[in-house]
Amino acid sequence: MVGADAVIEAAVTLTAHNQRAGLPVRADGGLSPRLGQFRTASATLLDATRPAALCGPSVIGMHTDRLPARLTSERTLAAVVTTHAAATLIMVGLIWTVQVVHYPLFENVGADAYPVYQSRHIDRIGALLVVPWALEGLSIVALVVIIQDRMMRALAFIGAALMGAILVVTVIWAAPVHGELLDGFDAERHDTLMVSNLTRTLLWTARGAVALCLVWLVSDPQRTRSVA
């Protein structure tokens, strides 16, 4: 009501001025009819509009309407982080199994059976990893896009960079060696395969650590508010 009081006080001051100047004033010493109407209208207008401006439905709705969107964003972020972590950890387990168990046994297959064995290995391992690897790649791209929290966003970019490194190593190093081994077992090529896959194994392990950090951070409600 500070605004209405200020208007009334100004009107009273103007009335006192009118009295000293000999202008028409009501017999009871109050304001002239025009000034009285001005005071009443101004006070009524300010009284009516101030509460509406401060706590009217439009202002309340402006805040409450954002709550469902915020909850949806938080749930979306949690779902993407969880999917990303699950797919990444599957790939981490798979790559360690291949590095420690599967690839070392290549040299024991035998020269005659090795080309067929290598061909079937490529087909079956490809079918096994295509779904989790695709989910891992899509989910890290989604995280880079939707995360706004500074620390989580930095981790998402680190994870994306690691994924890029894995793809580069696979395309220019590991995959060509697999192609060469289709012609038959070669000890030198096999050693190259082991080294290239060890590099991928370490990169994927680092990605697993990043994925788990994101899961830990997304459980913090203060951070999950910082989503797109």
KOLBADREN-749194 format. One record per residue (C-alpha): residue number from 1; x negated, y, z. Coordinates in Angstrom, 1 decimal. Layout:
# residues N
n/X/Y/Z
NUM/X/Y/Z
...
//
This chain:
# residues 228
n/X/Y/Z
1/0.0/0.0/0.0
2/-3.0/2.3/-0.1
3/-2.0/3.5/-3.6
4/1.5/4.4/-2.7
5/0.3/6.3/0.4
6/-2.1/8.3/-1.7
7/0.6/9.3/-4.1
8/2.9/10.4/-1.3
9/0.1/12.3/0.4
10/-0.6/14.1/-2.9
11/3.1/14.9/-3.3
12/3.3/16.4/0.3
13/0.2/18.5/-0.4
14/1.8/19.8/-3.6
15/5.0/20.6/-1.6
16/3.0/22.6/0.9
17/1.4/24.5/-1.9
18/4.9/25.2/-3.4
19/6.1/26.5/-0.1
20/3.2/28.9/0.2
21/3.8/30.0/-3.4
22/7.5/30.5/-2.8
23/8.6/27.7/-5.1
24/12.0/25.9/-4.5
25/11.9/23.5/-1.6
26/14.8/21.5/0.0
27/16.4/23.1/3.0
28/15.2/20.4/5.3
29/11.7/21.3/4.5
30/11.2/18.2/2.4
31/10.1/18.0/-1.2
32/12.0/19.5/-4.1
33/14.4/17.1/-5.7
34/12.0/16.5/-8.7
35/9.1/15.8/-6.4
36/11.2/13.6/-4.1
37/12.2/11.5/-7.1
38/8.6/11.3/-8.2
39/7.5/10.1/-4.8
40/10.3/7.5/-4.6
41/9.6/6.2/-8.1
42/5.8/6.0/-7.6
43/6.1/4.2/-4.2
44/8.6/1.7/-5.6
45/6.5/1.0/-8.7
46/3.3/0.5/-6.6
47/5.1/-1.7/-4.1
48/6.6/-3.8/-6.8
49/3.5/-4.3/-9.0
50/0.7/-4.7/-6.4
51/1.8/-8.1/-5.0
52/2.5/-9.4/-8.5
53/-0.9/-8.4/-9.6
54/-2.6/-10.1/-6.7
55/-0.7/-13.3/-6.2
56/1.9/-13.5/-9.0
57/2.6/-16.7/-10.9
58/0.3/-15.6/-13.8
59/-2.7/-15.2/-11.5
60/-2.0/-18.4/-9.5
61/-1.4/-20.3/-12.7
62/-4.7/-19.0/-14.1
63/-6.6/-20.9/-11.4
64/-4.3/-24.0/-10.9
65/-4.0/-24.7/-14.6
66/-7.8/-25.2/-14.7
67/-7.7/-28.0/-12.1
68/-6.5/-30.8/-14.4
69/-9.0/-29.8/-17.1
70/-11.8/-29.8/-14.5
71/-10.8/-33.2/-13.2
72/-10.7/-34.6/-16.8
73/-14.1/-33.2/-17.6
74/-15.6/-34.7/-14.4
75/-14.1/-38.1/-15.2
76/-15.3/-38.0/-18.8
77/-18.8/-37.2/-17.6
78/-18.8/-40.0/-15.1
79/-17.5/-42.4/-17.7
80/-20.1/-41.5/-20.3
81/-22.9/-41.6/-17.7
82/-21.8/-45.0/-16.5
83/-21.5/-46.4/-20.1
84/-24.9/-45.0/-20.9
85/-26.5/-46.6/-17.8
86/-24.9/-49.9/-18.5
87/-26.0/-50.1/-22.1
88/-29.5/-48.9/-21.3
89/-30.0/-51.4/-18.5
90/-28.8/-54.2/-20.8
91/-31.5/-53.1/-23.3
92/-34.1/-52.9/-20.6
93/-33.4/-56.5/-19.4
94/-33.3/-57.7/-23.0
95/-36.6/-56.1/-24.0
96/-38.4/-57.4/-20.9
97/-37.1/-60.9/-21.6
98/-38.4/-60.7/-25.2
99/-41.7/-59.4/-24.1
100/-42.4/-61.8/-21.2
101/-40.6/-65.0/-22.4
102/-39.7/-64.9/-26.1
103/-42.5/-63.4/-28.1
104/-45.4/-65.3/-26.2
105/-43.8/-68.6/-27.4
106/-44.0/-67.7/-31.1
107/-47.5/-69.2/-31.3
108/-46.1/-72.6/-30.2
109/-43.5/-73.0/-32.9
110/-45.7/-74.6/-35.4
111/-46.8/-73.5/-38.9
112/-44.2/-75.4/-40.8
113/-41.2/-74.3/-38.8
114/-42.3/-70.8/-38.1
115/-40.9/-68.9/-41.2
116/-37.4/-70.3/-40.6
117/-37.7/-69.6/-36.9
118/-38.8/-66.0/-37.4
119/-35.9/-65.4/-39.8
120/-33.3/-66.8/-37.4
121/-34.9/-64.8/-34.6
122/-34.5/-61.6/-36.5
123/-30.8/-62.3/-37.3
124/-29.8/-63.4/-33.8
125/-31.7/-60.8/-31.8
126/-30.2/-58.2/-34.1
127/-26.7/-59.4/-33.5
128/-27.3/-59.4/-29.8
129/-28.6/-55.9/-29.4
130/-26.5/-54.0/-32.0
131/-23.6/-53.2/-29.6
132/-25.5/-52.1/-26.5
133/-28.1/-50.3/-28.5
134/-25.4/-48.4/-30.4
135/-23.6/-47.5/-27.2
136/-26.8/-46.4/-25.7
137/-27.6/-44.1/-28.6
138/-24.0/-42.6/-28.9
139/-23.8/-42.0/-25.1
140/-27.1/-40.2/-24.8
141/-26.0/-37.9/-27.7
142/-22.7/-37.3/-25.9
143/-24.5/-36.5/-22.6
144/-26.8/-34.0/-24.4
145/-23.6/-32.2/-25.7
146/-21.4/-32.2/-22.6
147/-23.8/-31.7/-19.7
148/-24.3/-28.2/-18.5
149/-26.0/-28.8/-15.1
150/-29.7/-27.8/-15.6
151/-31.3/-30.9/-14.0
152/-28.9/-33.4/-15.6
153/-29.3/-31.7/-19.0
154/-33.1/-31.9/-18.7
155/-32.8/-35.6/-17.9
156/-30.5/-36.1/-20.9
157/-33.0/-34.5/-23.2
158/-35.8/-36.6/-21.8
159/-33.7/-39.7/-22.3
160/-33.0/-38.6/-25.9
161/-36.6/-38.0/-26.5
162/-37.5/-41.5/-25.2
163/-34.8/-43.0/-27.5
164/-36.4/-41.2/-30.4
165/-39.8/-42.5/-29.5
166/-38.4/-46.1/-29.4
167/-36.8/-45.7/-32.8
168/-40.1/-44.4/-34.3
169/-42.1/-47.3/-32.8
170/-39.5/-49.8/-34.0
171/-39.4/-48.5/-37.6
172/-43.0/-47.8/-38.2
173/-44.7/-50.5/-36.1
174/-42.6/-53.4/-34.7
175/-40.2/-54.0/-37.7
176/-42.9/-54.1/-40.3
177/-44.8/-56.7/-38.3
178/-41.7/-58.9/-38.1
179/-41.4/-58.6/-41.8
180/-45.0/-59.8/-42.3
181/-44.5/-62.7/-39.9
182/-41.7/-64.0/-42.1
183/-44.5/-65.3/-44.4
184/-45.8/-67.4/-41.5
185/-47.5/-67.2/-38.2
186/-50.6/-65.0/-38.0
187/-52.4/-64.5/-34.7
188/-53.5/-61.0/-35.4
189/-50.1/-59.9/-36.5
190/-48.6/-61.6/-33.5
191/-50.9/-59.6/-31.2
192/-49.8/-56.4/-33.0
193/-46.2/-57.4/-32.4
194/-46.9/-57.9/-28.7
195/-48.6/-54.5/-28.3
196/-45.8/-52.7/-30.3
197/-43.1/-54.4/-28.2
198/-44.9/-53.6/-25.0
199/-44.8/-50.0/-26.0
200/-41.1/-50.2/-26.6
201/-40.7/-52.1/-23.3
202/-42.3/-49.3/-21.3
203/-40.3/-46.6/-23.1
204/-37.1/-48.5/-22.4
205/-38.0/-48.9/-18.8
206/-38.5/-45.2/-18.5
207/-35.1/-44.7/-20.1
208/-33.6/-47.1/-17.5
209/-35.0/-44.9/-14.8
210/-33.5/-41.7/-16.4
211/-30.2/-43.5/-16.7
212/-30.1/-44.4/-13.0
213/-31.1/-40.8/-12.1
214/-28.1/-39.5/-14.1
215/-25.8/-42.0/-12.3
216/-27.1/-40.7/-8.9
217/-26.7/-37.1/-9.9
218/-23.2/-37.5/-11.3
219/-22.1/-38.8/-7.9
220/-22.8/-35.3/-6.5
221/-19.5/-33.3/-6.8
222/-21.4/-30.0/-6.8
223/-23.1/-31.1/-10.0
224/-20.1/-32.7/-11.8
225/-18.4/-29.3/-11.8
226/-21.0/-28.2/-14.3
227/-19.6/-29.9/-17.4
228/-18.4/-28.5/-20.7
//
